[in-house]
Amino acid sequence: MNGWTLRVELALASLGRWPVVLGLVALLACALWMVVLPAGDQRVQHERRQLATLTEQAAAPAAAPAAPPADPLATFESRLAGPDDVTNLMVQVWKLGADAGLQMNKVDYRTEPDPGGGFERLSVTLPMTGAYPAVRRFVFSLMAEYPGLSLDKLDMKREQTAHGRVETTVHLTLLTRP
């Protein structure tokens, strides 16, 4: 052996295992540096592409609003309920109320003519008792079934906070053809 390698071996022997551990840590740091940095760079490039796309979309002119219907009055009149729909509504009220688990007392309805508008208003008052989620489902299902139906008022009263049932009065208006 030459003198130089002997000196290196003696120096390593006097230091113990620390140079090997430090060398492995340095090697691991270099490997992580080579793996993590390119992945981070790819993520930055992806974010830049998304930002460019969003900037282009924001700079693009807004789409033209949808054209209004050819005849708004015809659209309105097409949503008016007919005489058969009134009977169907009353049947649906009792059916949906029973399906939702609501106790319905009586249904009060009145027809009010609207001579200036060319239609009639059917005002419906529905007193009922049941759980709040059931009342909500009932009202939403009626509104979905009849596009000409409007919810005018919803009165709710609960006797006790812990009691799960509410006394509700639903006020609806259905626009009908005369």
Buried (B, 14 or more C-beta within 10 A) or exposed (E): EEEEEEEEEEEEEEEEEEEEEEEEEEEEEEEEEEEEEEEEEEEEEEEEEEEEEEEEEEEEEEEEEEEEEEEEEEEBBEEBBEEEBBEBBBEBBEEBBEEBBBEBEEBEBEEEEEEEEEBBBBBBBBBBBBBEEBBEBBBEBBEEEBEBBEEEEEEEEEEEEEEEBBBBBBBBBBBBBE
